[in-house]
């Protein structure tokens, strides 16, 4: 059974254009994300999914130069793009991660995959797993896992605009179709924002990396939490940023 992480990215972010290729401690933010996701031991491959829009040419070349496969598909129908990437990767189980999460925790990925793989042998088997049914992780550690069969059904049956513009809302909207599992962090860290969508987010991440990153080291969640306990003013830098499209909105937007 092939397990693949597919990271979606594009250059056209409205609030912080080109953010994924911004330099963070000598590497692009995307390179850091790819390295962190690749540190998960239960993954077979890591792919990038971007669009055929020419503005993403530089992005695709960069990813391929780093040694990762890249799939290019629809700009607007992100679900179709993601489905195409999963087909190209011949994935049986897919982990969905976004490219604006440079503090993504591979340990979260491994623990969730351990549970999900076990649940594939249950009756009924699991279709979908999410860490945001009950948010207790920092925003930026969000993880969704699903089988290709579930993604394929999602692709064929999702009709609403927001179900095509985003990959997973159809899973949340139709619990009667899919057996979904919830993964909840033991400690409530939901007040923290560790994703990058605005200049304030970038300021936060840049400071964290300057203090904690070193070559060959994957910054841990515990290290970041300890840093914020030491410098609580750092967490306030982007505390007021509103998420453009939140995981919680997937539960309600129909």
C-alpha positions as a LaTeX table, in Angstrom:
\begin{tabular}{lrrr}
\hline
Residue & $x$ (\AA) & $y$ (\AA) & $z$ (\AA) \\
\hline
Unk1 & 0.00 & 0.00 & 0.00 \\
Unk2 & 1.60 & 3.23 & $-1.18$ \\
Unk3 & 1.30 & 6.25 & 1.10 \\
Unk4 & 2.01 & 9.64 & $-0.46$ \\
Unk5 & 1.99 & 13.17 & 0.91 \\
Unk6 & 0.76 & 15.68 & $-1.65$ \\
Unk7 & 1.59 & 19.29 & $-0.87$ \\
Unk8 & $-0.39$ & 21.89 & $-2.77$ \\
Unk9 & 1.24 & 25.20 & $-3.67$ \\
Unk10 & 1.03 & 28.09 & $-6.09$ \\
Unk11 & 2.69 & 31.46 & $-6.56$ \\
Unk12 & $-0.48$ & 33.55 & $-6.69$ \\
Unk13 & $-1.20$ & 34.08 & $-2.98$ \\
Unk14 & $-3.22$ & 37.28 & $-2.72$ \\
Unk15 & $-1.96$ & 38.43 & 0.68 \\
Unk16 & 1.70 & 37.39 & 0.33 \\
Unk17 & 2.47 & 36.69 & $-3.31$ \\
Unk18 & 5.30 & 34.28 & $-4.01$ \\
Unk19 & 5.53 & 33.32 & $-0.34$ \\
Unk20 & 6.53 & 29.70 & $-0.96$ \\
Unk21 & 9.77 & 30.77 & $-2.68$ \\
Unk22 & 10.70 & 33.36 & $-0.07$ \\
Unk23 & 14.04 & 32.64 & 1.56 \\
Unk24 & 14.08 & 31.44 & 5.15 \\
Unk25 & 17.53 & 30.82 & 6.68 \\
Unk26 & 19.08 & 30.32 & 3.26 \\
Unk27 & 16.40 & 28.04 & 1.80 \\
Unk28 & 12.99 & 28.65 & 0.32 \\
Unk29 & 10.05 & 28.18 & 2.64 \\
Unk30 & 8.84 & 25.41 & 0.33 \\
Unk31 & 12.19 & 23.58 & 0.62 \\
Unk32 & 11.80 & 23.63 & 4.41 \\
Unk33 & 8.24 & 22.28 & 4.15 \\
Unk34 & 9.29 & 19.49 & 1.78 \\
Unk35 & 12.17 & 18.49 & 4.08 \\
Unk36 & 9.96 & 18.48 & 7.16 \\
Unk37 & 7.24 & 16.40 & 5.52 \\
Unk38 & 9.84 & 14.00 & 4.13 \\
Unk39 & 11.04 & 13.37 & 7.70 \\
Unk40 & 7.82 & 11.41 & 8.34 \\
Unk41 & 8.84 & 7.76 & 8.43 \\
Unk42 & 5.51 & 6.30 & 7.28 \\
Unk43 & 5.50 & 8.10 & 3.92 \\
Unk44 & 6.68 & 6.46 & 0.71 \\
Unk45 & 6.84 & 9.62 & $-1.39$ \\
Unk46 & 6.26 & 13.37 & $-1.22$ \\
Unk47 & 4.77 & 15.16 & $-4.23$ \\
Unk48 & 3.90 & 18.76 & $-5.04$ \\
Unk49 & 0.66 & 19.70 & $-6.81$ \\
Unk50 & 0.53 & 23.08 & $-8.53$ \\
Unk51 & $-1.35$ & 24.53 & $-11.49$ \\
Unk52 & $-0.53$ & 24.89 & $-15.18$ \\
Unk53 & $-0.60$ & 28.67 & $-14.83$ \\
Unk54 & 2.73 & 29.97 & $-16.26$ \\
Unk55 & 3.33 & 31.96 & $-13.07$ \\
Unk56 & 4.01 & 28.59 & $-11.41$ \\
Unk57 & 6.75 & 27.59 & $-13.87$ \\
Unk58 & 9.49 & 28.77 & $-11.49$ \\
Unk59 & 7.85 & 26.89 & $-8.64$ \\
Unk60 & 7.70 & 23.62 & $-10.59$ \\
Unk61 & 11.32 & 23.93 & $-11.70$ \\
Unk62 & 12.43 & 24.63 & $-8.14$ \\
Unk63 & 10.63 & 21.57 & $-6.75$ \\
Unk64 & 12.02 & 19.29 & $-9.43$ \\
Unk65 & 15.54 & 20.67 & $-8.83$ \\
Unk66 & 15.12 & 19.70 & $-5.18$ \\
Unk67 & 14.39 & 16.13 & $-6.33$ \\
Unk68 & 10.64 & 15.95 & $-5.73$ \\
Unk69 & 8.00 & 15.02 & $-8.34$ \\
Unk70 & 5.57 & 17.75 & $-9.37$ \\
Unk71 & 2.11 & 17.42 & $-10.89$ \\
Unk72 & 0.47 & 20.37 & $-12.66$ \\
Unk73 & $-3.27$ & 20.66 & $-13.15$ \\
Unk74 & $-6.22$ & 23.02 & $-13.04$ \\
Unk75 & $-5.79$ & 26.48 & $-11.52$ \\
Unk76 & $-9.40$ & 26.80 & $-10.34$ \\
Unk77 & $-10.53$ & 23.21 & $-9.83$ \\
Unk78 & $-8.09$ & 22.35 & $-7.07$ \\
Unk79 & $-9.90$ & 19.10 & $-6.30$ \\
Unk80 & $-9.30$ & 17.93 & $-9.89$ \\
Unk81 & $-5.66$ & 18.98 & $-9.65$ \\
Unk82 & $-5.23$ & 17.05 & $-6.43$ \\
Unk83 & $-7.02$ & 13.99 & $-7.83$ \\
Unk84 & $-4.70$ & 14.08 & $-10.84$ \\
Unk85 & $-1.64$ & 14.26 & $-8.59$ \\
Unk86 & $-2.84$ & 11.26 & $-6.60$ \\
Unk87 & $-3.37$ & 9.30 & $-9.82$ \\
Unk88 & 0.08 & 10.24 & $-11.12$ \\
Unk89 & 1.66 & 9.15 & $-7.83$ \\
Unk90 & $-0.35$ & 5.89 & $-7.86$ \\
Unk91 & $-1.19$ & 6.59 & $-4.23$ \\
Unk92 & $-3.39$ & 4.30 & $-2.15$ \\
Unk93 & $-3.35$ & 6.58 & 0.91 \\
Unk94 & $-2.88$ & 10.34 & 0.62 \\
Unk95 & $-1.77$ & 12.85 & 3.24 \\
Unk96 & $-2.83$ & 16.39 & 2.41 \\
Unk97 & $-0.57$ & 19.20 & 3.61 \\
Unk98 & $-0.34$ & 22.80 & 2.41 \\
Unk99 & 2.89 & 24.55 & 1.43 \\
Unk100 & 2.52 & 27.48 & 3.85 \\
Unk101 & 3.29 & 25.45 & 6.99 \\
Unk102 & 7.07 & 25.68 & 7.64 \\
Unk103 & 6.67 & 24.33 & 11.19 \\
Unk104 & 4.73 & 21.25 & 10.09 \\
Unk105 & 5.40 & 18.37 & 12.49 \\
Unk106 & 6.31 & 15.02 & 10.82 \\
Unk107 & 5.63 & 13.27 & 14.13 \\
Unk108 & 1.96 & 14.27 & 13.85 \\
Unk109 & 1.91 & 12.77 & 10.36 \\
Unk110 & 3.45 & 9.49 & 11.52 \\
Unk111 & 1.13 & 9.09 & 14.50 \\
Unk112 & $-1.94$ & 9.80 & 12.41 \\
Unk113 & $-0.83$ & 7.40 & 9.68 \\
Unk114 & $-0.26$ & 4.65 & 12.24 \\
Unk115 & $-3.87$ & 4.99 & 13.39 \\
Unk116 & $-5.26$ & 5.40 & 9.87 \\
Unk117 & $-3.46$ & 2.35 & 8.48 \\
Unk118 & $-4.75$ & 0.28 & 11.39 \\
Unk119 & $-8.28$ & 1.54 & 10.74 \\
Unk120 & $-8.10$ & 0.38 & 7.13 \\
Unk121 & $-8.40$ & $-3.15$ & 8.48 \\
Unk122 & $-11.50$ & $-2.41$ & 10.55 \\
Unk123 & $-15.11$ & $-2.98$ & 9.52 \\
Unk124 & $-16.00$ & $-0.60$ & 8.05 \\
Unk125 & $-12.55$ & 0.66 & 7.03 \\
Unk126 & $-11.59$ & 4.30 & 7.48 \\
Unk127 & $-12.00$ & 6.67 & 4.53 \\
Unk128 & $-10.85$ & 9.98 & 5.96 \\
Unk129 & $-9.00$ & 11.34 & 8.98 \\
Unk130 & $-8.61$ & 14.94 & 10.11 \\
Unk131 & $-6.88$ & 16.84 & 12.88 \\
Unk132 & $-9.36$ & 19.73 & 12.71 \\
Unk133 & $-12.72$ & 18.26 & 13.68 \\
Unk134 & $-11.70$ & 19.50 & 17.11 \\
Unk135 & $-8.90$ & 22.04 & 16.79 \\
Unk136 & $-6.20$ & 21.53 & 19.43 \\
Unk137 & $-3.14$ & 21.81 & 17.18 \\
Unk138 & $-1.64$ & 25.16 & 16.17 \\
Unk139 & $-2.88$ & 26.40 & 12.81 \\
Unk140 & $-0.10$ & 25.24 & 10.51 \\
Unk141 & $-0.01$ & 21.62 & 11.69 \\
Unk142 & $-3.32$ & 20.69 & 10.02 \\
Unk143 & $-3.26$ & 17.18 & 8.54 \\
Unk144 & $-5.87$ & 15.31 & 6.49 \\
Unk145 & $-5.52$ & 11.69 & 5.38 \\
Unk146 & $-7.76$ & 9.76 & 2.99 \\
Unk147 & $-7.76$ & 6.75 & 0.71 \\
Unk148 & $-7.60$ & 7.19 & $-3.04$ \\
Unk149 & $-11.00$ & 5.48 & $-3.27$ \\
Unk150 & $-12.50$ & 8.16 & $-1.00$ \\
Unk151 & $-10.77$ & 10.95 & $-2.92$ \\
Unk152 & $-12.05$ & 9.49 & $-6.19$ \\
Unk153 & $-15.62$ & 9.47 & $-4.89$ \\
Unk154 & $-15.14$ & 13.02 & $-3.63$ \\
Unk155 & $-13.87$ & 14.04 & $-7.08$ \\
Unk156 & $-16.84$ & 12.46 & $-8.87$ \\
Unk157 & $-19.60$ & 13.66 & $-6.51$ \\
Unk158 & $-18.48$ & 17.09 & $-5.25$ \\
Unk159 & $-20.48$ & 19.74 & $-7.10$ \\
Unk160 & $-20.49$ & 22.91 & $-5.00$ \\
Unk161 & $-18.00$ & 25.64 & $-5.97$ \\
Unk162 & $-16.20$ & 25.55 & $-2.61$ \\
Unk163 & $-15.98$ & 21.75 & $-2.91$ \\
Unk164 & $-14.01$ & 22.13 & $-6.15$ \\
Unk165 & $-11.93$ & 25.15 & $-5.13$ \\
Unk166 & $-10.73$ & 23.25 & $-2.04$ \\
Unk167 & $-9.86$ & 19.57 & $-1.75$ \\
Unk168 & $-11.70$ & 18.25 & 1.28 \\
Unk169 & $-14.95$ & 20.17 & 2.08 \\
Unk170 & $-17.06$ & 17.38 & 0.55 \\
Unk171 & $-15.70$ & 14.99 & 3.19 \\
Unk172 & $-16.86$ & 17.31 & 5.95 \\
Unk173 & $-20.21$ & 18.06 & 4.34 \\
Unk174 & $-21.17$ & 14.40 & 3.88 \\
Unk175 & $-20.30$ & 12.30 & 6.95 \\
Unk176 & $-22.92$ & 9.78 & 5.79 \\
Unk177 & $-20.72$ & 8.87 & 2.81 \\
Unk178 & $-17.35$ & 8.49 & 4.51 \\
Unk179 & $-16.12$ & 6.90 & 7.70 \\
Unk180 & $-14.15$ & 9.75 & 9.27 \\
Unk181 & $-11.72$ & 9.62 & 12.18 \\
Unk182 & $-10.75$ & 12.55 & 14.38 \\
Unk183 & $-7.21$ & 13.07 & 15.65 \\
Unk184 & $-7.01$ & 15.35 & 18.68 \\
Unk185 & $-3.85$ & 16.74 & 20.25 \\
Unk186 & $-3.45$ & 16.02 & 23.97 \\
Unk187 & $-2.47$ & 19.62 & 24.73 \\
Unk188 & $-4.63$ & 22.49 & 23.50 \\
Unk189 & $-2.33$ & 24.62 & 21.33 \\
Unk190 & $-5.11$ & 26.00 & 19.15 \\
Unk191 & $-4.41$ & 29.62 & 20.13 \\
Unk192 & $-1.16$ & 29.56 & 18.12 \\
Unk193 & $-0.89$ & 30.47 & 14.42 \\
Unk194 & 2.11 & 28.87 & 12.69 \\
Unk195 & 1.02 & 29.15 & 9.06 \\
Unk196 & 2.14 & 31.83 & 6.58 \\
Unk197 & $-0.42$ & 33.94 & 4.76 \\
Unk198 & 0.44 & 37.56 & 5.65 \\
Unk199 & 3.49 & 39.76 & 6.37 \\
Unk200 & 2.76 & 39.33 & 10.08 \\
Unk201 & 2.88 & 35.55 & 9.70 \\
Unk202 & 6.18 & 35.83 & 7.86 \\
Unk203 & 7.64 & 38.00 & 10.61 \\
Unk204 & 6.65 & 35.38 & 13.17 \\
Unk205 & 8.08 & 32.43 & 11.21 \\
Unk206 & 11.28 & 34.27 & 10.32 \\
Unk207 & 11.94 & 35.03 & 14.00 \\
Unk208 & 11.25 & 31.43 & 15.05 \\
Unk209 & 13.63 & 30.09 & 12.41 \\
Unk210 & 16.35 & 32.58 & 13.30 \\
Unk211 & 16.20 & 31.41 & 16.91 \\
Unk212 & 15.73 & 27.66 & 16.47 \\
Unk213 & 16.75 & 26.42 & 13.02 \\
Unk214 & 20.11 & 24.84 & 12.25 \\
Unk215 & 21.15 & 22.67 & 9.29 \\
Unk216 & 19.94 & 19.09 & 9.56 \\
Unk217 & 17.65 & 19.82 & 12.49 \\
Unk218 & 13.87 & 19.58 & 12.31 \\
Unk219 & 12.46 & 22.16 & 14.71 \\
Unk220 & 10.05 & 20.38 & 17.05 \\
Unk221 & 6.66 & 21.53 & 18.25 \\
Unk222 & 7.96 & 21.38 & 21.81 \\
Unk223 & 10.84 & 23.73 & 20.95 \\
Unk224 & 8.46 & 26.29 & 19.46 \\
Unk225 & 6.09 & 26.08 & 22.43 \\
Unk226 & 9.03 & 26.58 & 24.81 \\
Unk227 & 10.23 & 29.56 & 22.77 \\
Unk228 & 6.79 & 31.18 & 22.92 \\
Unk229 & 6.65 & 30.61 & 26.66 \\
Unk230 & 9.96 & 32.46 & 26.93 \\
Unk231 & 8.92 & 35.22 & 24.51 \\
Unk232 & 5.09 & 35.51 & 24.70 \\
Unk233 & 5.22 & 38.74 & 22.70 \\
Unk234 & 6.29 & 36.69 & 19.67 \\
Unk235 & 2.98 & 34.83 & 19.53 \\
Unk236 & 1.19 & 38.19 & 19.50 \\
Unk237 & 2.85 & 39.21 & 16.22 \\
Unk238 & 0.25 & 37.39 & 14.09 \\
Unk239 & $-2.37$ & 36.53 & 16.69 \\
Unk240 & $-4.98$ & 38.82 & 15.09 \\
Unk241 & $-4.60$ & 37.51 & 11.53 \\
Unk242 & $-7.85$ & 36.10 & 10.18 \\
Unk243 & $-7.57$ & 32.80 & 8.30 \\
Unk244 & $-8.71$ & 33.31 & 4.70 \\
Unk245 & $-10.37$ & 29.89 & 4.42 \\
Unk246 & $-10.25$ & 27.88 & 7.59 \\
Unk247 & $-10.63$ & 24.17 & 8.18 \\
Unk248 & $-13.56$ & 25.03 & 10.42 \\
Unk249 & $-15.33$ & 26.63 & 7.46 \\
Unk250 & $-15.23$ & 23.27 & 5.70 \\
Unk251 & $-17.58$ & 21.98 & 8.36 \\
Unk252 & $-20.23$ & 24.62 & 7.68 \\
Unk253 & $-19.83$ & 26.13 & 4.21 \\
Unk254 & $-22.25$ & 24.48 & 1.81 \\
\hline
\end{tabular}
